[in-house]
Structure formats: structure tokens, C-alpha cells
Amino acid sequence: MAQTYTANDIQVLEGLDAVRMRPGMYIGSTGPRGLHHMIWEIVDNAIDEAANGFASEISVTLKKDGSCEVSDNGRGVPVDIHPKLGVSAVEVVYTQLHAGGKFSDKNYAYSGGLHGVGASVVNALSEWMVVDVYKDYSHYQQRFESVPDPKTGKIVSGKPVAPLQKLGNTRKRGTVVCFKPDARVFQDVNFNSDTVRRRIRELAYLNKGVKFVFTDERISNPEKRVYEYCYEGGIADFVQYLNADKNTITDPIVFEATKDGTLVRVAIQYTDSYTDTIASFVNNIPTNEGGYHEIGFKAAVTKAFNDYARRQGLLKEKDNNLAGDDFREGMTAIIYAGVKNPEFEGQTKGRLGNTEVRPVFEAVCLEQLSIYLDDLKNQAFAQKIIAKAITAAKAREAARKAKANIRAVGQLEAAPLVGKLSSCTGKKPELNELFIVEGDSAGGSAKQGRDRRFQAILPLRGKPLNVEKKRLEQVLQNEEFRSIITALGTSIEDDFDISKLRYNKVIILSDADQDGAHIRAILLTFFYRYMRPLITEGHVYIGMPPLYKVAKGDKVIYCYDDNALPTAIKKIGKGYTLQRYKGLGEMNPEQLWETTMNPDGRKLMQVGIEDFVEAERRVTILMGDKVEPRREYISQYANFNKEDNFVPVNESTREQGTGNREQG
């Protein structure tokens, strides 16, 4: 390490070098999320053209060579020479950070790309990029490449190969951007077709009447290669799509208004479920962490329904107002804010921070909901929701008492709720792990095989309750869930406190069969509904037990899916023995440790939420009332034992050694 620190040690990163040195600052990560964020940045620009009335069709194509092409029929990026920089506007947009036409509302009333970094960041992190502009009856093109400097060998990011060139005349209009992510930057440069297609469909719902075309040229089956989306009903169609596998009790309530320069769009539909789903967006960008538009919406719903209940005499003068949670039970809502100068938390735009949006949303939603509720033809629905809310309030009070009881027993070291928990001796939560294990037999093996210094075991003695079909007070009556809540120490719902989490990793360990998959789905649904930060902050994992043991003499290979078996057999040679594990209980403690629990050799799948809307839909399909969608989904997708699903987990920070573990 240098002993001196002078001006010579200060680096000045020119052009796009800063992006390449710290890509996570601009796209979130160099993993799958960051890779796909590259597409969203370019698509956002095309969407802005459509959202402001300049484009009617947007196409996204995944090419066989690993590149992605995004096109629109909008106005086309300006091609004239920039007055200060002396190069074409195309070159400025794709090579200069904080350069763009969205810093004012002159060209775009509402825009998702406000920082002026999206297009240039994608260029910086691409092996190459080609931009075609069709404008004023002319076709222009410019190519950019990230290549080593001949003198220093250092990669120069997004360098123009040549100035913008006019290739010919055309009647087409719009912009086409094709880029190939750089394998020197990303962990994996293969785009996921389902991820891209779902986002394109979502954008089609949010942009009523705009045609979206998604093509994956890597797929040979023509029926699964091209998808077209166009929804004339917009967010009304969106909310119905989300509720397709639920039992709805009303048609969508839809309204739109503009107030103080903010566009408000809302679609609400009620179901007979016990949870609420709110998907919010700002200028077409998902705000999975909410923000002031959601806060204003929720406040309006609470006031509108309470006021209505008072007017109708459904709540007496002596009665307390009902809580917002009561009125939102069974609600599915899409809320969309068009904001001229949105302030997001970070470049990845997870939460809206504009405080002025809250009163606008609250005022518009309160006015529109009040009009709807007072309409004579909506009285049957309105009174049904009030009755549902009153029932929910009673259930909420019962759940409050049950949660208080859990908190009380959780403070007792010998609490009966955790009597079957085999805790660990380690006192540092950041190093500790909790295995939630299916069955007493497997639980016994796990208790004997674990390293008791940092691994705790909680066996499930029966199949837990399907929380998707129950209210909270019913969930809290289930012994298995009470044990999990008490063991984790965080409480649930609004009382959830991640700082009190006793285990950094919560690992679901169940058999690789249909029952095991069902138990995983039940537990994940519980965490998703009542302890969601456990998932969003990366604490939930699925343990991956092997399916096969291939052995000859003292040579043993464990296979974690069917695809790995032929390779293992070939490697171990003739005269092998093959054991197919039907369940965790078939493994002795040493085998369970070696294959599934030892941080030095195990495989874990980390659970996350990449797409909130899709996560909500999958929970409904897997755990809802309708059987046929669940059967179709399971037959197509439910295979946790696929090598493609494994997420490498960094175990190097653990202080405890694994060579001489303390068993039992």
C-alpha cells in the first residue's frame, strides 16, 4: 500500500470510463437484473415517445448473436450538430452522461429517463452499439464500440467508430438501437426471454392502444418466437389480468384526471381474497417500493369509504373509523402517476420521492371514489365492501391480540412455541442460519449433521396452512407459523423489524417431490405476504438436496438434477451403484451435511422478486382457489432442482470453520 497520497493519486475518469469502472452505480448490478436493465433503459426512451403521442409501435428483438434491438416509429433522435460540442446530437446522446432532451417539459410532458444517462450507460457497457435514425426522409447510422486503447490496452467505452453517416433516403421514421452487452462486464450476457416478454406486456397495459412486438430470434418454435401486445382498455385490462385467477366481486373502477401538472390514473377491482395488491408506476417505471403516489392513494381510499359508511349509517357516531387495511382487503389496484420532474431513489427508480404528488393523488382519488360510491347503481357493491371491511376489522383485532401473544412468548427463553427449535450457539445473527426442514425424520438428521455453532434447525411436523386462503388471525392459530415467527424474532406485517432478525439466512429444506414443492410454495407465500423484506433483502434461500448418488468404491458423485446424471456416470466409470433419493429422510446426518448443509459444498437458490406483478400473479396461481391454472403452471415450471436456478452464495465471510464442526 502506498505511503504517500498526492494529486497524482487522483484519477479523472473521462467519457464513459466511470460507468465501466462502477457499473452497479448505474444499472444496479452486473448480474441478471443489471443485464436486463440495459434493455429497459433503451425501451424507456421509446416509451417516452409513445407516452407523449409521437409513436404508436415499439418492437424489442433478441438476436441470435446475443444482441438486443429496440425500435420505435417516433420522431427519431435529433441528427443535427450540437452547438457546443460540435458533433451530432446522436453522438452526444449515446456518449455523454447527463445529456438528453428530458431535462425540461418542452419535448416530453412525462418521461421515465430523466437523468440523461440511460442511453450512454448502455453504450458504455456494450461490446458494440449501432444506432439507426429515420428522420426527415433520411436514414442515418452511427456505430460505437468498446475497444482496447492501442497504447495502454485499457478499454475505451462506447467510442464512435466514425461520425454519424447518412446512408440514404427513406419514408420510415423513428429510432432503432441495437446493442450487445459486453461479456467483460456482465456475469452472464444471455437475456431471459420470459423476463423481457413480461415487461413488454406490462408496458402495453400501461400505454393504452400502443402496439408492442416482442421477438426472440433464438427460439426455433415460431409459435413462441413472436408476441404482439396491444390493450385498448389499458390499466383496466391490466387489473383484470392480475385477477384472472381470483374470484372477483366487481367490475374495474377506473378513473383518470390531471391536477397541478400531475397525471393520475387508477384501476381498482375487488376480489374475495384476504390480501391486497397494489402495483404502482411512475412514467411507465415500476415503483415496487411505493412512494408518495401510493401514500396519497391509500389515504383517499380510507377517507372515501369511511365517509361513505358514515353517510349511509353503516358506521354509527360512536364507532371508530375503520383502518385502511380493512378497506383494502381483497383489493387489486393499478395506480399510475405521470410526473413532470419525478424524483426517484437511485437510478433504478424504486420509490417516488416527490412530496407534492401525495396531495394531488389524494384529492383526485377521493373525489373520484366519492362520486363512484354515491352513484345509485353502485350501492350494492359499496355496501358489500363496507361489510367486508367491518369483518376484516374484527379479524384484525383478533390478529393483533394473537401477535401480542407471540411477542410475549417470544421473550421467554423456554417458550413452548419454539420448543422444537434446535438453536445454534453463535451470538452473531449475521453469521447464523435457520433451516426450516420438512418432517421429523429429516429434521433429526439435520440436527445431528449440522454445525451447531451457526446452524439452527426447525422441523415442520405437518404441512403448514395455505395462508393465501386465510385471514391473519387464522394464520396465527397455526402452530408451524407461530413457531417460525417466534424463531425469527422479527414479528410480521406492519410490526416487522428486520433489525431483530436472528438468522441471516433462512433456508427452506424440503424433499424434491410434489409434496416438497408444495411446502416450499406455502412457506414462500407466507414470507411474501407477511415478511416480504426477508425476501427483498435477500435472506430467504431454498436448499438443494441431491437427487442421485453415484458411487464406486470410495468415489462418490452427487447429482442435483437429471441432466447431471449421465455426466456423473460417465466420469465414475463402469461398476457403479446408483441411489435415487426420494426424500431428505433417506440421508444419514453425514450425507445431509456433506450434500446440503456444508457451506463449502452445498447449493442454495436465493429467492428474490425481480417482477412484483409477476410474483403476485404466480402466488395467486400456485396458492389460489382455481385448480386448472395451478396444474398447468406446475407441469410447465415447477422444477426447483435445475442447475440453471442455482445462485452462487458467497460463504467466505463466515468466521466459524467447517472443517471441525460442532455437531448435534
C-alpha positions in Angstrom: 0.0 0.0 0.0 1.3 3.5 -0.9 2.6 5.5 2.0 2.0 8.9 0.2 -1.2 10.3 -1.1 -0.8 13.2 -3.6 -2.6 14.8 -6.5 -1.0 12.1 -8.7 -3.2 9.6 -7.0 -6.4 11.3 -8.0 -8.0 9.6 -11.1 -10.0 11.6 -13.5 -12.3 9.3 -15.5 -13.1 10.7 -18.9 -16.1 10.0 -21.1 -17.9 6.8 -20.1 -15.0 5.3 -18.2 -16.7 5.9 -14.8 -19.7 3.7 -15.9 -17.4 0.8 -16.9 -15.5 1.1 -13.6 -18.6 1.2 -11.4 -21.5 -0.3 -13.5 -23.5 -1.1 -10.4 -24.0 2.6 -9.6 -25.8 3.0 -12.9 -27.7 -0.3 -13.6 -27.9 -1.8 -10.1 -25.6 -4.9 -10.7 -23.7 -6.9 -13.3 -26.0 -9.9 -12.7 -29.3 -10.7 -14.5 -31.0 -7.6 -13.1 -28.4 -5.2 -14.4 -28.2 -7.0 -17.7 -32.0 -6.6 -18.3 -31.9 -3.1 -17.0 -29.9 -2.3 -20.2 -33.0 -3.1 -22.3 -35.3 -1.1 -20.0 -33.1 2.0 -20.4 -33.4 1.9 -24.2 -37.1 0.9 -24.1 -37.8 3.8 -21.7 -36.7 6.2 -24.4 -39.0 4.6 -27.0 -41.9 4.5 -24.4 -41.4 8.3 -23.8 -42.0 8.9 -27.5 -45.2 6.8 -27.3 -46.5 8.2 -24.0 -46.2 11.7 -25.4 -48.1 10.8 -28.5 -45.2 10.6 -31.0 -45.0 6.8 -31.5 -47.6 4.1 -32.0 -45.5 1.0 -32.2 -42.4 -0.3 -30.3 -40.5 -3.5 -31.0 -38.0 -5.4 -29.0 -36.0 -8.2 -30.6 -33.5 -10.6 -29.0 -31.0 -11.6 -31.8 -29.2 -14.9 -32.3 -25.8 -13.2 -31.8 -26.7 -12.1 -28.2 -27.6 -8.6 -29.1 -30.9 -6.8 -28.4 -32.7 -4.4 -30.8 -35.2 -1.8 -29.7 -37.1 0.2 -32.3 -39.9 2.8 -32.4 -41.7 4.8 -35.0 -41.3 8.1 -33.2 -39.7 11.3 -34.2 -36.1 10.0 -34.3 -33.2 11.2 -32.2 -32.0 14.6 -33.5 -29.2 14.4 -36.0 -28.1 18.0 -36.4 -24.8 19.2 -34.9 -24.8 20.2 -31.3 -23.9 23.9 -31.0 -21.4 23.5 -28.1 -19.9 20.1 -28.7 -19.5 20.2 -32.4 -20.7 16.6 -33.1 -24.1 15.2 -34.0 -26.9 15.0 -31.4 -26.9 11.3 -31.8 -23.3 11.1 -30.7 -23.9 13.4 -27.8 -26.9 11.3 -26.6 -25.0 8.0 -26.7 -21.6 9.1 -25.5 -22.2 11.9 -22.9 -23.5 11.3 -19.4 -26.4 13.7 -18.4 -27.2 14.6 -22.0 -30.7 14.4 -23.3 -33.9 16.2 -24.2 -35.8 15.4 -21.0 -34.5 18.0 -18.5 -37.4 20.2 -19.4 -41.0 19.5 -20.4 -40.5 21.1 -23.8 -40.3 17.8 -25.7 -41.7 15.4 -23.2 -44.5 16.2 -20.7 -43.8 12.9 -18.8 -40.6 11.0 -19.1 -39.0 7.9 -17.5 -35.5 8.8 -18.5 -34.7 12.0 -16.7 -31.1 11.7 -15.7 -29.8 11.7 -19.3 -27.6 8.7 -18.5 -29.6 5.7 -19.8 -28.6 5.6 -23.5 -24.9 6.4 -22.8 -24.7 3.9 -20.0 -25.9 1.1 -22.2 -23.4 2.1 -24.8 -20.6 2.1 -22.2 -21.4 -1.4 -21.1 -21.8 -2.9 -24.5 -19.3 -4.6 -26.8 -20.9 -2.6 -29.6 -23.9 -0.5 -30.3 -25.5 0.6 -33.6 -28.0 3.5 -33.8 -30.2 4.0 -36.9 -32.3 7.1 -37.1 -35.0 7.6 -39.7 -35.9 11.3 -39.8 -36.8 13.9 -42.4 -36.9 11.3 -45.2 -33.3 10.3 -44.5 -31.6 7.2 -42.9 -28.7 7.9 -40.6 -26.4 5.5 -38.8 -23.6 5.5 -36.2 -21.7 2.7 -34.7 -20.0 2.6 -31.3 -17.5 0.1 -29.9 -15.8 -0.6 -26.6 -12.2 -1.5 -27.6 -8.7 -1.5 -26.1 -6.6 1.6 -26.4 -3.7 0.7 -28.7 -1.2 2.4 -26.4 -2.5 1.5 -22.9 -4.5 -1.6 -23.6 -7.3 -0.1 -21.4 -10.9 -0.5 -22.7 -12.3 2.7 -24.1 -16.0 2.6 -23.6 -18.6 3.4 -26.3 -16.2 5.0 -28.7 -17.7 6.2 -32.1 -16.2 4.2 -35.0 -17.0 7.2 -37.3 -19.2 10.3 -37.2 -22.9 10.0 -37.9 -23.4 9.0 -41.6 -26.3 9.4 -43.9 -27.0 6.1 -45.7 -29.9 7.0 -47.9 -33.4 8.2 -48.3 -36.5 6.7 -46.6 -40.1 7.2 -45.7 -39.6 5.5 -42.4 -39.4 7.4 -39.2 -38.1 6.5 -35.7 -35.1 5.2 -33.9 -33.5 1.7 -33.9 -30.9 0.9 -31.3 -29.1 -2.5 -31.4 -26.5 -3.3 -28.7 -24.6 -6.3 -27.5 -23.8 -6.5 -23.8 -20.1 -6.8 -23.0 -19.1 -10.2 -21.5 -16.2 -8.4 -19.9 -18.7 -6.6 -17.7 -21.6 -9.0 -17.0 -21.6 -12.3 -15.3 -23.8 -13.7 -18.0 -24.9 -12.0 -21.2 -27.8 -14.2 -22.1 -31.1 -12.4 -22.0 -34.1 -14.2 -20.4 -36.9 -14.3 -22.9 -39.7 -14.6 -20.2 -38.3 -11.6 -18.3 -38.3 -9.4 -21.3 -41.6 -10.6 -22.6 -43.4 -9.9 -19.3 -42.0 -6.4 -19.1 -43.1 -5.7 -22.7 -46.6 -6.9 -21.9 -46.7 -4.7 -18.8 -45.8 -1.7 -20.8 -48.5 -2.5 -23.3 -51.1 -2.4 -20.5 -49.7 0.9 -19.2 -49.8 2.5 -22.7 -53.3 2.1 -24.0 -53.5 1.5 -27.7 -49.7 1.3 -28.3 -48.7 -1.8 -30.2 -45.7 -3.7 -28.8 -44.0 -6.6 -30.6 -41.5 -8.9 -28.9 -39.4 -11.3 -30.9 -36.9 -13.8 -29.7 -35.0 -15.0 -32.8 -33.1 -17.5 -30.7 -36.3 -19.7 -30.4 -36.9 -22.1 -33.2 -40.6 -22.7 -32.5 -42.5 -20.0 -34.5 -45.4 -20.1 -32.0 -43.2 -19.0 -29.2 -40.9 -16.6 -31.1 -43.1 -13.6 -31.7 -45.7 -11.9 -29.4 -47.8 -8.9 -30.0 -49.5 -6.9 -27.3 -51.9 -4.0 -27.6 -54.6 -3.2 -25.0 -57.3 -0.7 -25.8 -58.6 -0.9 -22.2 -55.2 0.0 -20.7 -54.9 -0.4 -16.9 -58.5 -1.7 -16.8 -57.3 -4.7 -18.8 -54.2 -4.8 -16.6 -56.2 -5.2 -13.3 -58.4 -7.9 -14.8 -55.3 -9.8 -16.0 -53.9 -9.7 -12.4 -57.2 -11.0 -11.1 -57.7 -13.6 -13.9 -57.2 -16.5 -11.4 -59.1 -14.9 -8.5 -62.8 -14.7 -7.7 -63.8 -11.1 -8.5 -66.8 -9.3 -6.9 -66.9 -6.2 -9.0 -66.0 -4.8 -12.4 -63.0 -2.5 -12.5 -63.3 1.0 -11.1 -61.3 3.2 -13.5 -60.7 6.9 -13.5 -58.2 9.4 -14.9 -57.6 13.1 -14.2 -54.8 15.7 -14.4 -54.3 18.1 -11.5 -51.4 20.6 -11.0 -49.5 19.1 -13.8 -49.7 15.5 -12.4 -51.5 12.8 -14.3 -53.5 10.4 -12.1 -54.7 7.0 -13.5 -56.3 4.4 -11.3 -57.9 1.0 -11.8 -59.4 -0.9 -8.8 -61.1 -4.3 -8.7 -62.2 -6.2 -5.6 -61.9 -10.0 -5.1 -62.9 -12.3 -2.3 -59.3 -12.8 -1.1 -57.9 -11.5 2.2 -54.9 -9.6 0.9 -54.4 -6.5 -1.2 -52.3 -6.0 -4.3 -51.2 -2.5 -5.3 -49.0 -2.2 -8.4 -47.7 1.4 -8.8 -45.9 3.1 -11.7 -44.5 6.5 -12.5 -44.0 7.4 -16.1 -44.1 3.7 -17.0 -41.5 2.8 -14.5 -42.5 0.3 -11.8 -42.2 1.7 -8.3 -42.1 -1.6 -6.4 -41.2 0.3 -3.2 -44.1 2.6 -3.4 -43.8 6.3 -2.8 -46.0 9.4 -2.3 -48.4 8.4 -5.1 -49.2 5.2 -3.2 -49.5 7.1 0.1 -52.0 9.5 -1.3 -54.0 6.8 -2.9 -54.3 4.8 0.3 -55.3 7.8 2.3 -58.0 8.6 -0.2 -59.4 5.1 -0.1 -59.6 5.1 3.7 -61.3 8.5 3.8 -63.7 7.9 0.9 -65.0 4.6 2.3 -65.2 5.8 5.9 -67.1 9.0 4.8 -69.5 6.8 2.7 -70.1 4.5 5.6 -70.9 7.5 7.8 -73.3 8.9 5.3 -75.1 5.6 4.9 -75.3 5.0 8.6 -73.2 1.8 8.3 -70.8 3.3 10.9 -72.5 4.9 13.9 -71.4 8.1 15.6 -69.9 6.1 18.5 -68.0 3.7 16.2 -64.3 4.3 15.3 -63.3 4.8 11.7 -62.1 1.6 10.0 -58.5 1.3 9.1 -57.1 1.5 5.6 -56.1 -2.2 5.7 -59.7 -3.1 6.3 -60.9 -1.3 3.1 -58.1 -2.7 1.1 -58.8 -6.3 1.9 -59.3 -8.1 -1.4 -58.4 -5.0 -3.4 -56.3 -5.2 -6.6 -55.2 -1.8 -7.8 -53.1 -0.3 -10.6 -52.0 3.2 -9.9 -50.1 5.3 -12.4 -48.6 8.7 -11.9 -47.5 11.0 -14.7 -45.0 13.4 -13.1 -43.1 16.1 -15.0 -40.0 16.1 -12.7 -40.1 12.8 -10.7 -37.5 12.2 -8.0 -36.6 8.6 -7.6 -34.5 6.9 -5.0 -31.5 6.0 -7.1 -31.1 5.4 -10.8 -33.0 2.1 -10.7 -36.1 4.1 -9.6 -37.7 2.0 -6.9 -39.7 4.7 -4.9 -41.2 8.0 -5.8 -39.9 10.8 -3.6 -42.0 13.8 -4.8 -43.9 15.0 -1.8 -46.2 17.3 -3.9 -47.6 14.2 -5.6 -49.3 13.0 -2.4 -51.9 15.7 -2.0 -52.7 15.6 -5.8 -53.3 11.8 -5.7 -55.3 12.0 -2.5 -57.5 14.8 -3.8 -58.2 13.2 -7.2 -58.8 9.7 -5.8 -61.0 11.0 -3.0 -63.2 13.0 -5.4 -63.5 10.2 -8.0 -64.1 7.4 -5.4 -66.8 9.5 -3.7 -68.6 10.1 -7.0 -68.4 6.3 -7.7 -69.7 5.3 -4.2 -72.6 7.8 -4.3 -73.8 6.6 -7.7 -77.1 4.7 -7.1 -76.1 1.8 -9.4 -73.0 1.1 -7.3 -74.8 0.9 -3.9 -74.8 -2.9 -3.7 -71.1 -3.1 -4.3 -70.3 -0.3 -2.0 -72.2 -1.8 0.9 -70.6 -5.2 0.3 -67.2 -3.6 0.6 -68.2 -1.9 3.9 -69.5 -5.2 5.3 -66.3 -6.9 4.2 -64.2 -4.2 5.9 -66.1 -4.5 9.1 -65.5 -8.2 9.2 -61.8 -7.5 8.4 -61.6 -5.1 11.3 -62.8 -7.7 13.7 -60.3 -10.2 12.3 -57.6 -7.5 12.5 -58.3 -7.1 16.2 -58.1 -10.8 16.8 -54.8 -10.9 14.9 -53.5 -8.0 17.0 -54.1 -10.0 20.2 -52.5 -13.1 18.6 -49.4 -11.1 17.6 -49.1 -9.6 21.1 -49.2 -13.2 22.5 -46.5 -14.3 20.1 -44.3 -11.3 21.1 -44.9 -12.2 24.8 -43.9 -15.8 24.5 -41.1 -14.9 22.2 -39.4 -13.1 25.1 -39.3 -16.3 27.1 -36.3 -18.5 26.5 -38.2 -21.7 27.2 -41.3 -20.6 25.2 -43.4 -23.5 24.1 -43.7 -22.1 20.6 -40.0 -22.7 19.9 -39.8 -26.0 21.9 -38.9 -27.9 18.8 -36.3 -25.4 17.6 -32.7 -26.6 18.0 -31.0 -23.2 18.2 -27.3 -22.5 17.5 -24.7 -21.4 19.9 -23.5 -18.4 17.8 -24.5 -15.0 19.0 -23.9 -13.1 15.8 -27.2 -13.1 13.7 -25.2 -12.1 10.6 -23.4 -15.4 10.6 -26.3 -17.7 11.7 -28.6 -19.8 9.6 -32.1 -21.3 10.2 -33.0 -24.4 8.3 -36.8 -25.0 8.1 -36.9 -28.7 7.5 -39.7 -30.8 6.2 -40.6 -33.7 8.5 -39.3 -35.0 11.9 -37.1 -37.7 10.2 -35.2 -35.2 8.1 -35.2 -32.7 11.0 -33.5 -35.3 13.2 -30.8 -35.9 10.5 -30.3 -32.2 10.1 -29.9 -31.7 13.9 -27.3 -34.4 14.1 -25.4 -33.3 10.9 -25.4 -29.6 11.3 -22.7 -27.3 12.7 -24.4 -26.2 15.9 -22.2 -23.1 16.2 -24.1 -21.3 13.4 -26.9 -23.6 12.1 -30.3 -23.8 13.8 -32.9 -26.4 12.8 -36.7 -26.0 12.9 -38.5 -29.2 11.8 -42.1 -28.9 10.4 -44.2 -31.7 11.9 -47.1 -31.2 9.4 -47.9 -29.3 6.3 -48.4 -25.6 7.1 -51.6 -23.7 6.4 -52.1 -22.1 2.9 -52.0 -18.5 4.0 -53.4 -17.2 0.7 -56.9 -18.6 1.6 -56.9 -17.5 5.3 -57.1 -14.3 7.3 -54.2 -13.4 9.5 -55.8 -14.5 12.8 -56.3 -17.9 11.2 -52.7 -18.0 10.1 -51.6 -17.2 13.7 -53.5 -20.1 15.0 -51.3 -22.4 13.0 -48.5 -23.9 15.2 -46.0 -24.1 12.4 -46.2 -20.4 11.5 -46.2 -19.3 15.2 -43.0 -21.3 15.6 -41.4 -19.6 12.5 -42.4 -16.1 13.6 -41.1 -16.6 17.1 -37.9 -18.2 15.9 -37.1 -15.4 13.5 -37.9 -12.7 16.1 -38.9 -10.0 13.6 -42.7 -10.1 14.1 -44.9 -9.7 10.9 -46.7 -7.2 8.7 -46.5 -3.6 10.0 -44.7 -4.7 13.1 -42.0 -6.4 11.1 -38.5 -5.3 12.1 -35.6 -6.6 10.0 -33.1 -5.4 12.6 -34.4 -8.1 15.0 -33.8 -10.9 12.6 -31.9 -13.7 14.4 -30.6 -15.5 11.3 -29.0 -14.0 8.2 -30.0 -17.0 6.1 -33.5 -18.6 6.3 -33.1 -21.8 4.3 -36.2 -23.9 3.3 -35.2 -27.6 3.1 -37.8 -30.0 1.7 -38.0 -33.1 -0.5 -37.5 -32.8 -4.3 -41.0 -34.1 -5.0 -44.6 -32.7 -5.3 -45.2 -32.5 -1.6 -41.9 -30.8 -1.0 -42.6 -28.3 -3.8 -46.0 -27.6 -2.2 -44.4 -27.0 1.2 -41.9 -24.6 -0.4 -44.7 -22.7 -2.1 -46.6 -22.4 1.2 -43.6 -21.1 3.1 -42.7 -18.7 0.3 -46.2 -17.4 0.2 -46.2 -16.8 3.9 -42.9 -14.8 3.7 -44.2 -12.9 0.7 -47.4 -11.9 2.3 -46.3 -11.2 5.9 -42.5 -10.8 6.0 -41.7 -9.5 2.5 -38.4 -7.7 3.4 -37.0 -11.1 4.2 -37.2 -11.8 0.5 -36.5 -8.4 -0.9 -33.3 -8.0 1.3 -32.0 -11.5 0.3 -32.4 -13.6 3.4 -34.5 -16.4 2.1 -33.0 -19.4 0.3 -34.0 -22.9 -0.9 -31.7 -25.7 0.0 -31.0 -28.0 -2.9 -30.7 -31.7 -1.9 -29.3 -34.1 -4.4 -31.5 -36.4 -6.4 -28.9 -39.1 -7.1 -25.8 -40.7 -5.5 -23.4 -42.4 -8.0 -20.7 -44.4 -6.2 -17.9 -46.9 -6.9 -15.7 -47.9 -4.1 -14.8 -44.8 -2.1 -15.5 -42.5 -5.1 -18.9 -40.7 -4.8 -20.6 -38.1 -7.0 -23.9 -36.4 -6.0 -26.2 -35.2 -8.8 -28.7 -32.4 -8.2 -30.8 -32.8 -11.3 -31.4 -35.4 -14.1 -29.2 -33.6 -16.6 -26.1 -34.1 -14.4 -26.6 -37.9 -14.1 -25.2 -39.1 -17.4 -22.0 -37.0 -16.9 -21.5 -38.4 -13.4 -22.0 -42.0 -14.6 -19.5 -41.4 -17.4 -17.0 -39.9 -15.1 -17.2 -42.6 -12.4 -17.0 -45.5 -14.9 -18.5 -49.0 -15.1 -19.4 -51.0 -12.0 -21.1 -48.0 -10.2 -24.1 -48.1 -7.9 -26.9 -45.7 -8.2 -29.1 -44.4 -5.4 -32.2 -42.3 -6.1 -33.1 -40.2 -3.1 -36.9 -40.0 -2.6 -36.6 -37.7 0.4 -34.3 -36.0 2.9 -35.1 -38.7 5.5 -33.2 -41.2 3.4 -29.9 -39.4 4.1 -27.9 -40.1 7.2 -26.6 -37.0 9.1 -23.2 -37.1 7.4 -24.7 -37.3 3.9 -27.1 -34.4 4.6 -24.2 -32.3 5.9 -22.0 -33.1 3.0 -24.5 -32.5 0.3 -27.0 -29.9 1.5 -25.8 -28.1 4.7 -22.0 -27.6 4.4 -21.3 -24.1 3.1 -18.2 -25.3 1.3 -20.1 -27.6 -1.0 -23.9 -27.1 -0.8 -26.0 -25.4 -3.5 -28.5 -22.8 -2.5 -31.1 -20.9 -4.6 -31.6 -17.4 -3.3 -35.2 -16.2 -3.5 -35.8 -12.7 -4.9 -38.5 -10.6 -6.5 -37.5 -9.4 -9.9 -41.0 -8.5 -11.1 -43.6 -7.6 -8.5 -46.6 -8.0 -10.8 -45.5 -11.4 -12.0 -44.7 -12.5 -8.4 -48.2 -11.6 -7.4 -49.7 -13.5 -10.3 -47.7 -16.6 -9.5 -48.6 -16.6 -5.9 -52.3 -16.4 -6.9 -51.9 -19.3 -9.4 -50.0 -21.6 -7.1 -51.9 -20.9 -3.9 -55.3 -19.6 -5.0 -58.7 -21.3 -5.4 -58.6 -22.2 -9.1 -57.1 -25.7 -9.8 -56.5 -25.7 -13.5 -54.1 -22.7 -13.8 -52.1 -24.2 -10.9 -51.9 -27.6 -12.6 -50.8 -26.0 -15.9 -48.1 -23.9 -14.2 -46.7 -26.7 -12.1 -46.4 -29.1 -15.0 -44.6 -26.4 -17.0 -42.3 -24.7 -14.5 -42.2 -26.2 -11.0 -38.8 -27.8 -11.0 -36.5 -26.4 -8.3 -33.8 -29.0 -9.0 -32.4 -27.3 -12.1 -28.8 -26.3 -12.3 -29.9 -23.1 -14.1 -31.6 -22.0 -10.9 -28.6 -22.2 -8.6 -27.3 -18.9 -7.4 -23.7 -18.9 -6.1 -23.6 -17.8 -2.5 -20.5 -16.2 -1.0 -19.7 -18.2 2.1 -16.3 -16.6 2.7 -17.3 -14.2 5.4 -18.2 -16.9 7.9 -15.9 -16.8 10.9 -16.7 -20.4 12.0 -14.6 -23.0 10.3 -16.3 -26.0 8.7 -13.5 -28.5 8.9 -14.1 -29.3 12.6 -17.7 -28.6 13.1 -19.6 -29.0 16.4 -22.3 -31.5 15.6 -25.7 -32.1 17.2 
